[in-house]
Amino acid sequence: KSVHKKVSAASANVLQRHTWYLTEELVPLALFNEKLPLDDRTHLALKIGQLPLEELDIRKPSLPSIHLKSELIEYVGVRSTLPFTLVGVPHTFLLPDWSTSPHYEKMKTALGDLTLLNDSYGRALGLVTTINTKMTRDKTSFEELIQVVEAHRNKYSNLTKKDLKKFY
């Protein structure tokens, strides 16, 4: 805030709209981000590794409040064990030598296989908006075009951007 009040206020406002990244369930994913310093990840691992094992229900996450001095470790809670439970890995592996454990590699692989729904949703919404506003306004043509796009996506659903560039 001491640098520029308007920029600080705007940044804080944006962060408040994206607190879902800091839910108890998603904070453990930071352990697998090698851009985060190892010391920070180790502190996070120790805190998560010491959590009690509880049966957790699948539900909508509670959104945290963020503050100027907030740190990632503050968002760890009992529900931070959920990602490990879902993958079938005991969260207690995080206590000794966590970053060299086969469980760490299993979690990292499982997380690498996730599809980012936010990105997929954004691309789909952009495509439909373009089709609807620029290509056709006729309902029948629009529905036929959507079917063609769906058939194309089904045929090439597992391709990466790199694979798709080979077609051009």
DSSP file (Angstrom, degrees, kcal/mol; ACC not computed):
  #  RESIDUE AA STRUCTURE BP1 BP2  ACC     N-H-->O    O-->H-N    N-H-->O    O-->H-N    TCO  KAPPA ALPHA  PHI   PSI    X-CA   Y-CA   Z-CA
    1    1 A K              0   0    0      0, 0.0     7,-0.1     0, 0.0     8,-0.1   0.000 360.0 360.0 360.0 -25.8    0.0    0.0    0.0
    2    2 A S        +     0   0    0      1,-0.2     3,-0.2     2,-0.1     0, 0.0   0.701 360.0  53.7 -74.3 -17.2    2.9    2.4    0.6
    3    3 A V  S    S-     0   0    0      1,-0.2     2,-0.3     2,-0.1    -1,-0.2   0.961 131.0 -15.8 -81.4 -55.7    4.0    2.1   -3.1
    4    4 A H     >  -     0   0    0      1,-0.1     4,-2.6     2,-0.0    -1,-0.2  -0.848  54.4-156.3-155.7 112.7    0.8    3.1   -4.9
    5    5 A K  H  > S+     0   0    0     -2,-0.3     4,-2.5     1,-0.2     5,-0.2   0.879  93.9  47.9 -61.9 -42.2   -2.6    3.1   -3.2
    6    6 A K  H  > S+     0   0    0      2,-0.2     4,-2.4     1,-0.2    -1,-0.2   0.919 114.5  45.5 -67.5 -42.5   -4.8    2.6   -6.3
    7    7 A V  H  > S+     0   0    0      2,-0.2     4,-2.7     1,-0.2    -2,-0.2   0.914 114.0  50.0 -65.9 -42.2   -2.6   -0.2   -7.7
    8    8 A S  H  X S+     0   0    0     -4,-2.6     4,-2.6     2,-0.2    -2,-0.2   0.917 111.7  47.8 -61.8 -44.1   -2.6   -1.9   -4.2
    9    9 A A  H  X S+     0   0    0     -4,-2.5     4,-2.1    -5,-0.2    -2,-0.2   0.911 113.2  47.7 -64.7 -42.1   -6.4   -1.6   -3.9
   10   10 A A  H  X S+     0   0    0     -4,-2.4     4,-2.1     2,-0.2    -2,-0.2   0.909 112.9  48.7 -65.5 -41.7   -7.0   -3.0   -7.4
   11   11 A S  H  X S+     0   0    0     -4,-2.7     4,-2.5     2,-0.2    -2,-0.2   0.922 111.4  49.2 -63.7 -44.6   -4.6   -5.9   -6.8
   12   12 A A  H  X S+     0   0    0     -4,-2.6     4,-2.1     1,-0.2    -1,-0.2   0.881 109.6  53.1 -62.6 -37.9   -6.2   -6.7   -3.4
   13   13 A N  H  X S+     0   0    0     -4,-2.1     4,-1.1     2,-0.2    -1,-0.2   0.916 110.1  46.9 -63.7 -43.9   -9.6   -6.6   -5.1
   14   14 A V  H >X S+     0   0    0     -4,-2.1     3,-0.6     1,-0.2     4,-0.5   0.922 111.4  51.5 -64.2 -44.3   -8.5   -9.1   -7.8
   15   15 A L  H >< S+     0   0    0     -4,-2.5     3,-1.3     1,-0.2    -1,-0.2   0.882 104.3  57.1 -61.1 -38.6   -6.9  -11.4   -5.2
   16   16 A Q  H >< S+     0   0    0     -4,-2.1     3,-0.7     1,-0.3    -1,-0.2   0.808 104.6  53.0 -63.4 -28.6  -10.2  -11.4   -3.2
   17   17 A R  H << S+     0   0    0     -4,-1.1    -1,-0.3    -3,-0.6    -2,-0.2   0.591 111.2  47.2 -81.2  -9.8  -12.0  -12.7   -6.3
   18   18 A H  T X<  +     0   0    0     -3,-1.3     3,-1.5    -4,-0.5    -1,-0.2  -0.028  68.0 120.9-120.8  30.2   -9.5  -15.6   -6.6
   19   19 A T  G X   +     0   0    0     -3,-0.7     3,-2.1     1,-0.3    -1,-0.1   0.655  56.7  83.0 -70.3 -13.1   -9.3  -16.9   -3.1
   20   20 A W  G >  S+     0   0    0      1,-0.3     3,-1.1    -3,-0.2    -1,-0.3   0.755  81.0  65.5 -62.9 -20.6  -10.5  -20.3   -4.3
   21   21 A Y  G <  S+     0   0    0     -3,-1.5    -1,-0.3     1,-0.2    -2,-0.2   0.731 101.5  51.0 -67.9 -20.3   -6.8  -21.0   -5.2
   22   22 A L  G <  S+     0   0    0     -3,-2.1    -1,-0.2    -4,-0.2    -2,-0.2   0.125  78.7 130.7-106.7  19.6   -6.1  -20.8   -1.4
   23   23 A T  S X> S-     0   0    0     -3,-1.1     4,-2.1     1,-0.1     3,-0.8  -0.330  73.0-108.8 -69.0 157.9   -8.7  -23.2   -0.1
   24   24 A E  T 34 S+     0   0    0     38,-0.4    53,-0.3     1,-0.2    -1,-0.1   0.839 119.5  54.2 -54.3 -35.0   -7.5  -25.9    2.3
   25   25 A E  T 34 S+     0   0    0      1,-0.2    -1,-0.2     2,-0.1     4,-0.1   0.801 114.3  37.8 -72.8 -29.9   -8.0  -28.5   -0.4
   26   26 A L  T X4 S+     0   0    0     -3,-0.8     3,-1.7    -6,-0.2     4,-0.4   0.705  94.4  80.3 -98.0 -21.7   -5.8  -26.7   -3.0
   27   27 A V  G >< S+     0   0    0     -4,-2.1     3,-2.0     1,-0.3     4,-0.3   0.866  84.8  63.1 -54.8 -39.5   -3.0  -25.4   -0.9
   28   28 A P  G >  S+     0   0    0      0, 0.0     3,-1.7     0, 0.0     4,-0.3   0.749  86.6  73.5 -60.3 -20.3   -1.2  -28.8   -0.8
   29   29 A L  G X  S+     0   0    0     -3,-1.7     3,-1.5     1,-0.3    -2,-0.2   0.754  81.0  72.7 -64.5 -21.3   -0.8  -28.5   -4.6
   30   30 A A  G X  S+     0   0    0     -3,-2.0     3,-1.6    -4,-0.4    -1,-0.3   0.749  80.7  73.0 -63.3 -23.2    1.9  -25.9   -4.0
   31   31 A L  G <  S+     0   0    0     -3,-1.7    -1,-0.3    -4,-0.3    -2,-0.2   0.765  97.3  49.0 -60.4 -24.1    4.2  -28.7   -2.7
   32   32 A F  G <  S+     0   0    0     -3,-1.5     2,-0.8    -4,-0.3    -1,-0.3   0.284  86.2  97.8-103.0   8.4    4.6  -29.8   -6.3
   33   33 A N    X   -     0   0    0     -3,-1.6     3,-1.7     1,-0.1     8,-0.1  -0.860  55.2-166.5 -99.1 104.6    5.4  -26.4   -7.7
   34   34 A E  T 3  S+     0   0    0     -2,-0.8    -1,-0.1     1,-0.3     4,-0.1   0.518  81.7  72.6 -74.1  -3.0    9.2  -26.3   -8.0
   35   35 A K  T 3  S+     0   0    0      2,-0.1    -1,-0.3     3,-0.0     3,-0.1   0.706  82.0  84.0 -78.1 -20.8    9.0  -22.5   -8.5
   36   36 A L  S <  S-     0   0    0     -3,-1.7     5,-0.1    -6,-0.2     0, 0.0  -0.681 100.9 -98.8 -79.7 133.1    8.2  -22.2   -4.8
   37   37 A P     >  -     0   0    0      0, 0.0     4,-2.2     0, 0.0     3,-0.3  -0.182  25.7-123.5 -54.9 143.6   11.3  -22.3   -2.6
   38   38 A L  H  > S+     0   0    0      1,-0.2     4,-2.7     2,-0.2     5,-0.2   0.856 110.3  57.4 -58.3 -38.3   12.1  -25.7   -1.1
   39   39 A D  H  > S+     0   0    0      2,-0.2     4,-2.2     1,-0.2    -1,-0.2   0.923 108.1  46.5 -59.5 -44.4   12.1  -24.2    2.4
   40   40 A D  H  > S+     0   0    0     -3,-0.3     4,-2.1     1,-0.2    -2,-0.2   0.916 113.9  48.0 -64.3 -42.7    8.6  -23.0    2.0
   41   41 A R  H  X S+     0   0    0     -4,-2.2     4,-2.7     1,-0.2    -2,-0.2   0.870 109.9  53.1 -66.3 -35.7    7.4  -26.3    0.5
   42   42 A T  H  X S+     0   0    0     -4,-2.7     4,-2.6     2,-0.2    -2,-0.2   0.916 108.8  48.5 -66.2 -43.0    9.1  -28.2    3.4
   43   43 A H  H  X S+     0   0    0     -4,-2.2     4,-2.0     2,-0.2    -2,-0.2   0.913 113.6  48.2 -61.2 -42.1    7.3  -26.1    6.0
   44   44 A L  H  X S+     0   0    0     -4,-2.1     4,-2.5     2,-0.2     5,-0.2   0.920 110.9  50.9 -62.9 -44.6    4.1  -26.7    4.2
   45   45 A A  H  X S+     0   0    0     -4,-2.7     4,-3.0     1,-0.2    -2,-0.2   0.909 109.6  50.1 -61.3 -43.7    4.8  -30.5    4.0
   46   46 A L  H  X S+     0   0    0     -4,-2.6     4,-1.2     2,-0.2    -1,-0.2   0.907 111.5  47.9 -63.6 -41.7    5.6  -30.7    7.7
   47   47 A K  H  < S+     0   0    0     -4,-2.0     4,-0.3     2,-0.2     3,-0.3   0.925 116.4  42.7 -66.4 -43.3    2.4  -29.0    8.6
   48   48 A I  H >< S+     0   0    0     -4,-2.5     3,-1.5     1,-0.2    -2,-0.2   0.907 110.3  57.1 -68.4 -40.8    0.2  -31.1    6.3
   49   49 A G  H 3< S+     0   0    0     -4,-3.0    -1,-0.2     1,-0.3    -2,-0.2   0.752 104.6  52.8 -62.3 -25.1    2.0  -34.3    7.3
   50   50 A Q  T 3< S+     0   0    0     -4,-1.2    -1,-0.3    -3,-0.3    -2,-0.2   0.486  83.3 113.9 -89.5  -4.2    1.2  -33.7   11.0
   51   51 A L  S <  S-     0   0    0     -3,-1.5     2,-0.1    -4,-0.3    -3,-0.0  -0.362  74.6-107.1 -68.0 147.0   -2.6  -33.3   10.3
   52   52 A P        -     0   0    0      0, 0.0     2,-0.7     0, 0.0    29,-0.1  -0.422  31.8-111.8 -70.9 150.3   -4.8  -36.0   11.8
   53   53 A L        +     0   0    0     -2,-0.1     2,-0.3    28,-0.0    25,-0.0  -0.753  48.4 168.4 -84.0 117.2   -6.4  -38.5    9.3
   54   54 A E        -     0   0    0     -2,-0.7     2,-0.5    24,-0.2    27,-0.0  -0.928  42.6-105.6-127.7 152.5  -10.1  -37.8    9.2
   55   55 A E        -     0   0    0     -2,-0.3     2,-0.4     1,-0.0    -2,-0.0  -0.684  43.8-161.5 -76.3 123.5  -12.9  -39.0    6.9
   56   56 A L        -     0   0    0     -2,-0.5     2,-0.2    26,-0.0    -3,-0.0  -0.886  10.0-137.5-113.8 138.8  -13.7  -36.0    4.7
   57   57 A D        -     0   0    0     -2,-0.4     2,-0.6     1,-0.0     0, 0.0  -0.585  25.6-112.7 -86.4 154.8  -16.8  -35.4    2.7
   58   58 A I        +     0   0    0     -2,-0.2     2,-0.3     3,-0.0    -1,-0.0  -0.801  60.1 136.7 -87.5 120.6  -16.6  -34.1   -0.8
   59   59 A R        -     0   0    0     -2,-0.6    -3,-0.0     0, 0.0     0, 0.0  -0.935  61.1 -65.1-154.0 172.6  -18.2  -30.6   -0.7
   60   60 A K        -     0   0    0     -2,-0.3     0, 0.0     1,-0.1     0, 0.0  -0.487  61.9-113.9 -65.2 131.1  -17.8  -27.1   -2.0
   61   61 A P        -     0   0    0      0, 0.0     2,-0.5     0, 0.0    -1,-0.1  -0.274  22.5-115.2 -67.2 153.3  -14.7  -25.6   -0.4
   62   62 A S        -     0   0    0    -42,-0.0   -38,-0.4     1,-0.0     0, 0.0  -0.774  30.5-126.9 -86.4 130.7  -14.9  -22.7    2.0
   63   63 A L        -     0   0    0     -2,-0.5   -43,-0.1   -40,-0.1     2,-0.1  -0.643  23.8-137.5 -82.2 130.7  -13.2  -19.6    0.6
   64   64 A P        -     0   0    0      0, 0.0     2,-0.4     0, 0.0   -42,-0.1  -0.358  10.7-119.3 -82.1 164.5  -10.6  -18.1    2.9
   65   65 A S        -     0   0    0     -2,-0.1     2,-0.3   -46,-0.0   -49,-0.0  -0.835  27.1-147.8 -97.1 141.8  -10.0  -14.4    3.6
   66   66 A I        -     0   0    0     -2,-0.4     2,-0.3   -54,-0.1   -47,-0.0  -0.846  12.3-168.4-111.8 152.0   -6.7  -13.0    2.6
   67   67 A H    >   -     0   0    0     -2,-0.3     3,-1.7     1,-0.0     0, 0.0  -0.841  39.2 -98.7-131.7 166.8   -4.8  -10.2    4.4
   68   68 A L  T 3  S+     0   0    0     -2,-0.3    -1,-0.0     1,-0.3    -2,-0.0   0.844 123.7  37.8 -56.3 -38.0   -1.8   -8.1    3.6
   69   69 A K  T 3  S+     0   0    0      2,-0.0    -1,-0.3    -3,-0.0    -3,-0.0   0.212  85.9 139.6-101.5  14.4    0.6  -10.3    5.6
   70   70 A S    <   -     0   0    0     -3,-1.7     2,-0.3     2,-0.0    -4,-0.1  -0.259  34.1-160.0 -61.4 144.1   -1.0  -13.7    4.8
   71   71 A E    >   -     0   0    0      1,-0.1     3,-1.6     0, 0.0     4,-0.4  -0.931  27.6-115.8-124.5 152.5    1.3  -16.6    4.1
   72   72 A L  G >  S+     0   0    0     -2,-0.3     3,-2.0     1,-0.3     4,-0.2   0.850 111.4  61.6 -54.2 -41.7    0.5  -19.8    2.3
   73   73 A I  G >  S+     0   0    0      1,-0.3     3,-1.4     2,-0.2    -1,-0.3   0.741  90.8  69.5 -61.7 -23.8    1.0  -22.0    5.3
   74   74 A E  G <  S+     0   0    0     -3,-1.6    -1,-0.3     1,-0.2    -2,-0.2   0.711  92.3  59.6 -66.5 -20.0   -1.9  -20.2    7.1
   75   75 A Y  G <  S+     0   0    0     -3,-2.0     2,-0.3    -4,-0.4    -1,-0.2   0.424  77.7 111.2 -92.9   1.4   -4.3  -21.8    4.7
   76   76 A V    <   +     0   0    0     -3,-1.4     2,-0.3    -4,-0.2   -52,-0.1  -0.583  41.4 151.9 -74.2 135.5   -3.5  -25.4    5.6
   77   77 A G    >   -     0   0    0     -2,-0.3     3,-2.7   -53,-0.3     4,-0.2  -0.878  61.7 -73.4-150.9-177.6   -6.3  -27.1    7.5
   78   78 A V  G >  S+     0   0    0      1,-0.3     3,-1.3    -2,-0.3   -24,-0.2   0.831 126.6  59.5 -53.6 -35.4   -7.7  -30.6    8.1
   79   79 A R  G >  S+     0   0    0      1,-0.3     3,-1.4     2,-0.2    -1,-0.3   0.531  80.8  86.7 -75.3  -3.2   -9.1  -30.7    4.6
   80   80 A S  G <  S+     0   0    0     -3,-2.7     4,-0.3     1,-0.3    -1,-0.3   0.604  79.7  64.4 -70.3  -9.9   -5.6  -30.3    3.2
   81   81 A T  G X> S+     0   0    0     -3,-1.3     4,-2.0    -4,-0.2     3,-0.5   0.626  78.7  88.9 -83.9 -13.4   -5.3  -34.0    3.4
   82   82 A L  H <> S+     0   0    0     -3,-1.4     4,-2.7     1,-0.2     5,-0.2   0.879  80.2  54.1 -56.9 -46.9   -8.1  -34.5    0.7
   83   83 A P  H 3> S+     0   0    0      0, 0.0     4,-1.4     0, 0.0    -1,-0.2   0.890 111.0  47.9 -57.2 -36.5   -5.9  -34.4   -2.4
   84   84 A F  H <>>S+     0   0    0     -3,-0.5     5,-3.0    -4,-0.3     4,-1.2   0.906 111.2  50.0 -69.3 -41.6   -3.7  -37.2   -1.0
   85   85 A T  H  <5S+     0   0    0     -4,-2.0     3,-0.3     1,-0.2    -1,-0.2   0.912 109.0  52.5 -61.5 -43.4   -6.7  -39.3    0.0
   86   86 A L  H  <5S+     0   0    0     -4,-2.7    -1,-0.2     1,-0.2    -2,-0.2   0.834 113.2  43.2 -64.6 -32.7   -8.2  -38.9   -3.5
   87   87 A V  H  <5S-     0   0    0     -4,-1.4    -1,-0.2    -5,-0.2    -2,-0.2   0.632 116.1-114.9 -86.9 -14.5   -5.0  -40.1   -5.1
   88   88 A G  T  <5S+     0   0    0     -4,-1.2    -3,-0.2    -3,-0.3    -2,-0.1   0.807  72.2 129.8  85.5  31.5   -4.6  -42.9   -2.6
   89   89 A V      < -     0   0    0     -5,-3.0    -1,-0.3    -6,-0.1     2,-0.3  -0.964  61.6-118.5-119.0 132.5   -1.4  -41.6   -1.0
   90   90 A P    >   -     0   0    0      0, 0.0     3,-1.6     0, 0.0     4,-0.1  -0.533  14.7-144.1 -70.1 130.5   -1.0  -41.3    2.8
   91   91 A H  G >  S+     0   0    0     -2,-0.3     3,-1.6     1,-0.3   -40,-0.1   0.678  91.7  78.7 -68.8 -14.6   -0.4  -37.6    3.6
   92   92 A T  G >  S+     0   0    0      1,-0.3     3,-1.6     2,-0.1    -1,-0.3   0.620  70.4  81.2 -70.4 -11.4    2.0  -38.7    6.4
   93   93 A F  G <  S+     0   0    0     -3,-1.6    -1,-0.3     1,-0.3    -2,-0.1   0.691  76.6  76.9 -64.0 -14.8    4.7  -39.4    3.8
   94   94 A L  G <  S+     0   0    0     -3,-1.6     4,-0.3     1,-0.1    -1,-0.3   0.551  79.1  73.7 -74.2  -7.0    5.3  -35.6    4.0
   95   95 A L  S <  S+     0   0    0     -3,-1.6     2,-0.5     1,-0.2     3,-0.3   0.998  97.6  27.7 -76.9 -70.3    7.2  -35.9    7.3
   96   96 A P  S    S-     0   0    0      0, 0.0    -1,-0.2     0, 0.0     5,-0.0  -0.797 134.4 -20.3 -98.4 134.7   10.6  -37.4    6.6
   97   97 A D  S >  S+     0   0    0     -2,-0.5     3,-1.2     1,-0.1     4,-0.3   0.845  77.3 168.0  46.1  47.4   12.4  -36.8    3.2
   98   98 A W  G >   +     0   0    0     -3,-0.3     3,-1.2    -4,-0.3     6,-0.3   0.839  64.5  58.9 -62.2 -37.7    9.1  -36.1    1.5
   99   99 A S  G 3  S+     0   0    0      1,-0.3    -1,-0.2    -5,-0.1    -2,-0.1   0.609 108.6  45.0 -75.9  -9.1   10.5  -34.7   -1.7
  100  100 A T  G <  S+     0   0    0     -3,-1.2    -1,-0.3     4,-0.0    -2,-0.2   0.328  88.6 114.7-109.8   5.8   12.4  -38.0   -2.5
  101  101 A S  S <> S-     0   0    0     -3,-1.2     4,-1.5    -4,-0.3     3,-0.5  -0.463  71.7-130.2 -76.8 145.5    9.5  -40.3   -1.6
  102  102 A P  H  > S+     0   0    0      0, 0.0     4,-2.2     0, 0.0     5,-0.1   0.803 111.4  62.0 -62.1 -27.4    7.8  -42.5   -4.3
  103  103 A H  H  > S+     0   0    0      2,-0.2     4,-2.5     1,-0.2     5,-0.2   0.871  99.3  54.4 -64.4 -35.9    4.5  -41.1   -2.9
  104  104 A Y  H  > S+     0   0    0     -3,-0.5     4,-2.7    -6,-0.3    -1,-0.2   0.934 109.5  46.7 -61.7 -46.0    5.7  -37.6   -4.0
  105  105 A E  H  X S+     0   0    0     -4,-1.5     4,-2.4     2,-0.2    -2,-0.2   0.883 110.6  52.6 -64.2 -39.0    6.3  -38.8   -7.5
  106  106 A K  H  X S+     0   0    0     -4,-2.2     4,-2.3     2,-0.2    -1,-0.2   0.923 112.5  44.9 -63.3 -43.9    2.9  -40.5   -7.6
  107  107 A M  H  X S+     0   0    0     -4,-2.5     4,-2.7     2,-0.2     5,-0.2   0.920 112.3  51.7 -65.2 -43.5    1.2  -37.3   -6.5
  108  108 A K  H  X S+     0   0    0     -4,-2.7     4,-1.9     1,-0.2    -2,-0.2   0.903 111.6  47.0 -61.0 -41.8    3.2  -35.2   -9.0
  109  109 A T  H  X S+     0   0    0     -4,-2.4     4,-1.1     2,-0.2    -1,-0.2   0.923 112.0  50.2 -65.1 -45.0    2.2  -37.5  -11.8
  110  110 A A  H  < S+     0   0    0     -4,-2.3     3,-0.4     1,-0.2     4,-0.3   0.901 112.4  47.0 -61.4 -41.6   -1.5  -37.6  -10.8
  111  111 A L  H >< S+     0   0    0     -4,-2.7     3,-1.2     1,-0.2    -1,-0.2   0.846 107.0  57.4 -70.1 -33.4   -1.5  -33.8  -10.6
  112  112 A G  H 3< S+     0   0    0     -4,-1.9    -1,-0.2     1,-0.2    -2,-0.2   0.755 102.3  56.6 -67.1 -23.4    0.2  -33.5  -14.0
  113  113 A D  T 3< S+     0   0    0     -4,-1.1    -1,-0.2    -3,-0.4    -2,-0.2   0.507  84.0 110.7 -86.1  -4.7   -2.6  -35.5  -15.6
  114  114 A L    <   -     0   0    0     -3,-1.2     2,-0.5    -4,-0.3    -3,-0.0  -0.416  65.2-133.3 -71.9 144.9   -5.3  -33.1  -14.4
  115  115 A T        -     0   0    0     -2,-0.1     2,-1.1     4,-0.0     3,-0.1  -0.850  19.4-124.4 -95.6 132.0   -7.1  -31.0  -17.0
  116  116 A L     >  -     0   0    0     -2,-0.5     4,-2.2     1,-0.2     3,-0.2  -0.656  24.6-169.4 -78.6 104.2   -7.4  -27.3  -16.1
  117  117 A L  H  > S+     0   0    0     -2,-1.1     4,-3.3     1,-0.2     5,-0.3   0.841  81.7  60.2 -66.0 -34.0  -11.2  -26.9  -16.3
  118  118 A N  H  > S+     0   0    0      2,-0.2     4,-2.1     1,-0.2    -1,-0.2   0.922 109.4  43.0 -60.8 -43.9  -10.9  -23.1  -16.0
  119  119 A D  H  > S+     0   0    0     -3,-0.2     4,-2.3     2,-0.2    -2,-0.2   0.920 115.7  48.6 -66.9 -44.4   -8.8  -23.0  -19.2
  120  120 A S  H  X S+     0   0    0     -4,-2.2     4,-2.4     1,-0.2    -2,-0.2   0.914 112.2  49.0 -61.9 -43.4  -11.0  -25.5  -21.0
  121  121 A Y  H  X S+     0   0    0     -4,-3.3     4,-2.8     1,-0.2     5,-0.2   0.920 110.2  51.3 -62.1 -44.2  -14.2  -23.6  -20.0
  122  122 A G  H  X S+     0   0    0     -4,-2.1     4,-2.3    -5,-0.3    -2,-0.2   0.905 111.5  46.6 -61.7 -42.5  -12.7  -20.3  -21.2
  123  123 A R  H  X S+     0   0    0     -4,-2.3     4,-2.4     2,-0.2    -1,-0.2   0.914 113.7  48.5 -66.1 -41.8  -11.8  -21.7  -24.6
  124  124 A A  H  X S+     0   0    0     -4,-2.4     4,-2.6     2,-0.2     5,-0.2   0.922 112.4  48.0 -64.2 -43.7  -15.2  -23.4  -25.0
  125  125 A L  H  X S+     0   0    0     -4,-2.8     4,-2.4     1,-0.2    -1,-0.2   0.909 112.1  49.8 -63.6 -41.7  -17.1  -20.2  -24.0
  126  126 A G  H  X S+     0   0    0     -4,-2.3     4,-2.4    -5,-0.2    -1,-0.2   0.905 111.2  49.3 -62.8 -41.8  -14.9  -18.2  -26.4
  127  127 A L  H  X S+     0   0    0     -4,-2.4     4,-2.8     2,-0.2    -2,-0.2   0.937 112.3  46.6 -63.2 -48.1  -15.6  -20.6  -29.2
  128  128 A V  H  X S+     0   0    0     -4,-2.6     4,-2.8     1,-0.2    -2,-0.2   0.895 112.1  51.2 -63.4 -39.9  -19.3  -20.6  -28.7
  129  129 A T  H  X S+     0   0    0     -4,-2.4     4,-2.2    -5,-0.2     5,-0.3   0.928 111.9  46.9 -63.4 -44.3  -19.4  -16.8  -28.4
  130  130 A T  H  X>S+     0   0    0     -4,-2.4     4,-2.6     2,-0.2     5,-1.0   0.936 114.6  46.6 -62.2 -46.5  -17.5  -16.5  -31.7
  131  131 A I  I  X>S+     0   0    0     -4,-2.8     5,-1.8     1,-0.2     4,-0.9   0.932 115.3  46.4 -60.3 -46.2  -19.7  -19.0  -33.5
  132  132 A N  I  <5S+     0   0    0     -4,-2.8    -1,-0.2    -5,-0.2    -2,-0.2   0.820 122.5  32.6 -69.9 -32.5  -22.9  -17.4  -32.2
  133  133 A T  I  <5S+     0   0    0     -4,-2.2    -2,-0.2    -5,-0.2    -1,-0.2   0.754 131.4  22.3 -99.0 -25.5  -21.9  -13.8  -32.9
  134  134 A K  I  <5S+     0   0    0     -4,-2.6    -3,-0.2    -5,-0.3    -2,-0.1   0.733 122.8  39.8-115.3 -28.3  -19.8  -14.0  -36.1
  135  135 A M  I  <<S-     0   0    0     -5,-1.0     2,-0.3    -4,-0.9    -3,-0.2   0.854 119.2  -6.4 -97.0 -37.9  -20.5  -17.2  -38.0
  136  136 A T      < -     0   0    0     -5,-1.8    -1,-0.3     1,-0.1    -2,-0.1  -0.994  31.8-175.7-157.8 149.1  -24.2  -17.7  -37.8
  137  137 A R        +     0   0    0     -2,-0.3     2,-0.4    -3,-0.1    -1,-0.1   0.374  63.5 104.1-120.7  -4.2  -27.4  -16.4  -36.1
  138  138 A D     >  -     0   0    0      1,-0.1     4,-2.5     2,-0.0     5,-0.2  -0.674  68.3-141.4 -80.8 128.7  -29.6  -19.1  -37.5
  139  139 A K  H  > S+     0   0    0     -2,-0.4     4,-2.4     1,-0.2     5,-0.2   0.887  99.0  48.5 -60.6 -43.2  -30.5  -21.6  -34.8
  140  140 A T  H  > S+     0   0    0      2,-0.2     4,-2.2     1,-0.2    -1,-0.2   0.927 113.4  46.5 -65.3 -45.3  -30.4  -24.7  -37.1
  141  141 A S  H  > S+     0   0    0      1,-0.2     4,-2.5     2,-0.2    -1,-0.2   0.898 111.6  52.7 -63.0 -40.2  -27.0  -23.7  -38.6
  142  142 A F  H  X S+     0   0    0     -4,-2.5     4,-2.3     2,-0.2    -2,-0.2   0.926 109.8  47.6 -61.3 -46.2  -25.7  -23.0  -35.1
  143  143 A E  H  X S+     0   0    0     -4,-2.4     4,-1.9     2,-0.2    -1,-0.2   0.891 112.6  49.2 -64.0 -40.0  -26.7  -26.4  -33.8
  144  144 A E  H  X S+     0   0    0     -4,-2.2     4,-2.0     2,-0.2    -1,-0.2   0.906 110.8  50.3 -65.5 -40.8  -25.2  -28.1  -36.9
  145  145 A L  H  X S+     0   0    0     -4,-2.5     4,-2.4     1,-0.2    -2,-0.2   0.899 108.5  52.0 -64.0 -41.4  -21.9  -26.2  -36.4
  146  146 A I  H  X S+     0   0    0     -4,-2.3     4,-2.7     1,-0.2    -1,-0.2   0.890 108.3  52.3 -61.4 -39.9  -21.8  -27.2  -32.7
  147  147 A Q  H  X S+     0   0    0     -4,-1.9     4,-2.4     2,-0.2    -1,-0.2   0.893 109.1  49.2 -64.5 -39.4  -22.2  -30.8  -33.7
  148  148 A V  H  X S+     0   0    0     -4,-2.0     4,-2.3     2,-0.2    -2,-0.2   0.930 112.3  47.9 -64.7 -44.9  -19.3  -30.5  -36.2
  149  149 A V  H  X S+     0   0    0     -4,-2.4     4,-2.5     1,-0.2    -2,-0.2   0.918 112.1  49.9 -61.6 -43.5  -17.1  -28.9  -33.5
  150  150 A E  H  X S+     0   0    0     -4,-2.7     4,-2.3     2,-0.2    -2,-0.2   0.910 110.5  49.5 -62.4 -43.3  -18.1  -31.7  -31.0
  151  151 A A  H  X S+     0   0    0     -4,-2.4     4,-2.1     2,-0.2    -1,-0.2   0.902 111.6  49.6 -62.5 -41.3  -17.3  -34.4  -33.5
  152  152 A H  H  X S+     0   0    0     -4,-2.3     4,-2.2     1,-0.2    -2,-0.2   0.922 111.1  48.8 -63.4 -44.9  -13.9  -32.8  -34.2
  153  153 A R  H  < S+     0   0    0     -4,-2.5    -2,-0.2     1,-0.2    -1,-0.2   0.870 110.5  51.2 -65.5 -36.2  -13.1  -32.6  -30.5
  154  154 A N  H >< S+     0   0    0     -4,-2.3     3,-0.7     1,-0.2    -1,-0.2   0.902 112.1  46.9 -65.7 -39.6  -14.1  -36.2  -29.9
  155  155 A K  H 3< S+     0   0    0     -4,-2.1    -2,-0.2     1,-0.2    -1,-0.2   0.869 127.1  26.9 -70.2 -36.4  -11.8  -37.3  -32.8
  156  156 A Y  T >< S+     0   0    0     -4,-2.2     3,-1.2    -5,-0.1    -1,-0.2  -0.088  82.0 126.3-117.0  32.9   -8.9  -35.2  -31.6
  157  157 A S  T <  S+     0   0    0     -3,-0.7    -1,-0.1     1,-0.3    -2,-0.1   0.770  72.0  48.8 -68.0 -27.9   -9.6  -35.0  -27.8
  158  158 A N  T 3  S+     0   0    0     -3,-0.2    -1,-0.3    -4,-0.2     2,-0.2   0.339  85.8 112.5 -96.3   8.3   -6.2  -36.3  -26.6
  159  159 A L    <   -     0   0    0     -3,-1.2     2,-0.1     1,-0.1    -3,-0.0  -0.559  56.5-141.9 -84.5 145.0   -4.1  -34.0  -28.7
  160  160 A T     >  -     0   0    0     -2,-0.2     4,-2.4     1,-0.1     5,-0.2  -0.424  33.9 -99.0 -90.9 173.7   -1.9  -31.3  -27.2
  161  161 A K  H  > S+     0   0    0      1,-0.2     4,-1.8     2,-0.2    -1,-0.1   0.892 126.7  54.5 -59.7 -38.2   -1.3  -27.9  -28.8
  162  162 A K  H  > S+     0   0    0      1,-0.2     4,-0.6     2,-0.2    -1,-0.2   0.913 108.1  48.5 -61.7 -43.3    2.0  -29.2  -30.1
  163  163 A D  H >4 S+     0   0    0      1,-0.2     3,-1.1     2,-0.2     4,-0.3   0.907 109.7  52.3 -63.2 -41.8    0.2  -32.2  -31.8
  164  164 A L  H >< S+     0   0    0     -4,-2.4     3,-1.5     1,-0.3     4,-0.3   0.823  99.2  63.5 -66.1 -30.6   -2.4  -29.9  -33.4
  165  165 A K  H >< S+     0   0    0     -4,-1.8     3,-1.2     1,-0.3    -1,-0.3   0.752  89.2  70.3 -65.3 -22.5    0.3  -27.6  -34.9
  166  166 A K  T << S+     0   0    0     -3,-1.1    -1,-0.3    -4,-0.6    -2,-0.2   0.736  89.3  62.7 -66.3 -22.0    1.4  -30.6  -37.0
  167  167 A F  T <         0   0    0     -3,-1.5    -1,-0.2    -4,-0.3    -2,-0.2   0.712 360.0 360.0 -74.5 -19.7   -1.8  -30.3  -39.0
  168  168 A Y    <         0   0    0     -3,-1.2    -1,-0.2    -4,-0.3    -2,-0.2   0.413 360.0 360.0-106.0 360.0   -0.8  -26.8  -40.2
